[in-house]
Amino acid sequence: MDTVNIYEAKTNLSALVDRAAGGEEIVIARNGKPVARLVPLEKRTAPRRLGLYRNEVKVGADFDDPLPEEILAAFRGEKA
């Protein structure tokens, strides 16, 4: 396990991600105190089961309909 400070992590992020992808664990520190860990993602041991929530989740017939104007306004940051 290697420890790097935030400045070094920002400067060398791509290389650190490559190292983590290769199996290393890297600790990121601020003022010498650990604040985060960069670790490799775990690989799935089994494929996802399809249809896990079959018969439990329903998609409404209006799923693809345009959104109401008040919701569109909210997305644009406008007051209703």
N, C-alpha and C positions, 0 to 999 in steps of 0.2 A: 504494500500500500504506500503510495506516494502522496505527499502533501504539497500543495502549491498555493500561493497567495492569489487573491482575486485578480490583481493586475496581470500576473503571469497567465492565469487561466483565460482572461480576455484576449491576451496577446496570442496565445497558443491553443485556442479552443479546438480547432480542427485536429491538431495533433493529439490533444488530450482525448477527444472523442474516438479517434482511431485506436488509441491505447486501451480505452475502456471497452470498445467493441472487441478488442483482442483478449479480453478477460481480466484486465487490471481494474482495481478499484482506486480511484483518485479522490483525495479529500481536498476540498477547497476551503481555505482559511481566510479570515479577515483579522488583521492585527495579531496573527499567530493563533487565533482561536478557530477551531473547525466550525464551519457553518453549513456545509453541504457535501454530498458525496456524488461522484460521477461513477456509475456502475454499468456493466453491460446488461442489456435486456435479457431476461430469461427466455429460453426457447420453449415453445409449446411441446409438451410431450405427447399430446393427443390432439387430433384435429377437433375443431368445433363441431358440436352436434347441431345439425340443421333442424329447424322446426322446434327449437327448445320451448318457445312460448306459443306454439300452435294451439288454437282454441282458447287462448287466454287474452290475446290482444287483437282488437278489431280496428281496421282502418276505415274511417268514415267515407261515405260515397262522395263527400265534398272535399276530400283531401287535396285535390289539385285545383280547386276553385280559387279565384283571386281573393286576396285578403281584403277584409273590410277597410274602408278609408281610415277609420280611427286607429287601426293597428298599423297601417302604412305610415300614418302621420307620426306615430310613436317611434317607428324605426328611423324616420327622418329627423327625430328630435324635436318635433313640433308639439305644442300643447294641444290637448284635445278640447 
